[in-house]
Amino acid sequence: MAKILSSKSNLQLLYEDNHIIIINKRPGDIVQGDKTGDKPLSEVVKEYIAEKYNKPGAVYLGVVHRLDRPTSGIVVFSRTSKALPRLNKLFANKEAQKTYWAVVKNHPPKKNDTLVHWLKRNPKQNKSYAHINEVPDSKKAVLDYKVIKELNNYYLLEIDLHTGRHHQIRSQLSSIGCVIKGDLKYGADRSNKDGGIHLHARKLTFTHPVKKELVTIIAPPPPDAVWDGCVM
């Protein structure tokens, strides 16, 4: 269960020890500062640590990975300089198993499948285009999906990533006619009220970089009628 740390920040803690802190990100939160100037999740977590442990000076916090702003779910931060390079290596070597949930309007061509595309990023549009065959400056993208629940007007997919490309899930699902609910950038008819999309980093399994213990984290999706139907 995600624990609400403070009503002021609405920060949801999923895991914490001396080396790692894992947060359940809300749609709309940014993980690190960007050109918008909006307060990033990393700063909110630093403030929480400073307050909880009464740290007078600067708080160390390493950003291990990111989620797209409209996406919700698991985000891992490092609390020590010892853990950060180990976590970075773990994620870079695909030793962390990531599972996502996506709510889509259309049933995919198959109930479960492996999607392989070549993604080409357009920086000006901040968008990635999926190609069946390799094109110049493209990167191979692979994911597994399966339909795990049929909802009223929607389908819930569970997705396991084999690669970590820019907007990979959003682009690949869109290319097979399964646009994620609320994802205007990739073809959704309408946006969600909160500006987010129904893509959620649901589960993460990895070996702790210091303790060497297996850690499995599950994040509840944001509260709304569609997500509530997924977990009932």
Disulfide bonds with the S-S distance in Angstrom:
none
